[in-house]
Amino acid sequence: MRIPKYYKESFEMLVPKLYDFVVNISFFGNAKKIRLKAIKQIPKNSKKIIDLATGTGELAILTKKLFPKSNIIGIDLSNGMLERAKKKAKNKKLNISFLRRNIEDTKFPSNNVDAVIIGLALHEIPEKPRIRVLKKAYKLLKKNKVFVIMDLNKPKNIIFRNIFKLYLRIFEPDYNRANKFLDYDLERELKKIKFKYIRTSYHYLHSVKIITCKK
Ligand SMILES: C[S@@+](CC[C@H](N)C(=O)[O-])C[C@H]1O[C@@H](n2cnc3c(N)ncnc32)[C@H](O)[C@@H]1O
């Protein structure tokens, strides 16, 4: 499997044991609430759902709880994050497949999935591979099925924006990349790939956005 250079540079710095704790304090205990808002974009009849860059599996686990009969697959490159995800799912007695794959090239068949979700990962991936991930999501999906993205957004309020940027400086493995992402027009890129744009909602003082689109 090809391990991207940006992955080695940034993601190996993540500490799986601390990840959930840091995300939760970053959202002042609201991480689950925001994740649930993203998962609720997935239509009820979705049978096969893939969580790209699943990390410690938070999105995949909440998705399984909301879609107990569906086949949920979480993929990531980090062994440490995947181990943590598997442990959490096992403790909760949830049957989720956690697999080590590169999200740029998942090796899954095309037109085979009812929903794809990705949370808090795209801002950490450079632009070219990011576009490859978006294109991969498009390929994986069956026609008319949804892709949900939850990621960082530039807060409108100037004071909060500066606090938020300070937070990024402290916690992001690559501050410049994350900061540049705040000005990146994800919706435009999705439309270029031929996704049908549905909506964007903003949360947590506009610091997080959830984009829903369809193949
Ligand atoms: C910030 S974490 C996000 C985790 C999770 N989705 C969440 O909502 O908290 C980003 C994850 O992306 C994974 N990742 C980054 N690039 C990847 C790639 N090319 N293939 C697979 N996983 C990747 C990292 O290993 C890391 O676990």
The ligand as an SDF file (V2000), in Angstrom:
LIG
                    3D

 27 29  0  0  0  0  0  0  0  0999 V2000
   -7.9680   14.3190   12.4130 C   0  0  0  0  0  0  0  0  0  0  0  0
   -8.2310   12.6220   12.1860 S   0  0  0  0  0  0  0  0  0  0  0  0
   -9.9880   12.5300   11.9310 C   0  0  0  0  0  0  0  0  0  0  0  0
  -10.5840   11.3070   12.5370 C   0  0  0  0  0  0  0  0  0  0  0  0
  -12.0830   11.1420   12.5170 C   0  0  0  0  0  0  0  0  0  0  0  0
  -12.6230   11.1020   11.1760 N   0  0  0  0  0  0  0  0  0  0  0  0
  -12.8420   12.1460   13.3290 C   0  0  0  0  0  0  0  0  0  0  0  0
  -13.9340   12.5220   12.9050 O   0  0  0  0  0  0  0  0  0  0  0  0
  -12.3940   12.5080   14.4000 O   0  0  0  0  0  0  0  0  0  0  0  0
   -7.6210   12.3740   10.5730 C   0  0  0  0  0  0  0  0  0  0  0  0
   -7.4060   10.9140   10.2400 C   0  0  0  0  0  0  0  0  0  0  0  0
   -7.1340   10.8300    8.8360 O   0  0  0  0  0  0  0  0  0  0  0  0
   -6.2640    9.7410    8.6330 C   0  0  0  0  0  0  0  0  0  0  0  0
   -5.6870    9.8690    7.2850 N   0  0  0  0  0  0  0  0  0  0  0  0
   -5.0500   10.9230    6.7600 C   0  0  0  0  0  0  0  0  0  0  0  0
   -4.6910   10.6890    5.4910 N   0  0  0  0  0  0  0  0  0  0  0  0
   -5.1250    9.4550    5.1960 C   0  0  0  0  0  0  0  0  0  0  0  0
   -5.0810    8.6460    4.0370 C   0  0  0  0  0  0  0  0  0  0  0  0
   -4.5190    9.0670    2.9120 N   0  0  0  0  0  0  0  0  0  0  0  0
   -5.6530    7.4270    4.0950 N   0  0  0  0  0  0  0  0  0  0  0  0
   -6.2430    6.9850    5.2220 C   0  0  0  0  0  0  0  0  0  0  0  0
   -6.3290    7.7020    6.3660 N   0  0  0  0  0  0  0  0  0  0  0  0
   -5.7650    8.9250    6.3440 C   0  0  0  0  0  0  0  0  0  0  0  0
   -5.2770    9.8460    9.7940 C   0  0  0  0  0  0  0  0  0  0  0  0
   -4.6260    8.6460   10.0570 O   0  0  0  0  0  0  0  0  0  0  0  0
   -6.2160   10.2630   10.9370 C   0  0  0  0  0  0  0  0  0  0  0  0
   -6.6560    9.1640   11.6860 O   0  0  0  0  0  0  0  0  0  0  0  0
  1  2  1  0
  2  3  1  0
  2 10  1  0
  3  4  1  0
  4  5  1  0
  5  6  1  0
  5  7  1  0
  7  8  2  0
  7  9  1  0
 10 11  1  0
 11 12  1  0
 11 26  1  0
 12 13  1  0
 13 14  1  0
 13 24  1  0
 14 15  1  0
 14 23  1  0
 15 16  2  0
 16 17  1  0
 17 18  1  0
 17 23  2  0
 18 19  1  0
 18 20  2  0
 20 21  1  0
 21 22  2  0
 22 23  1  0
 24 25  1  0
 24 26  1  0
 26 27  1  0
M  CHG  2   2   1   9  -1
M  END
$$$$
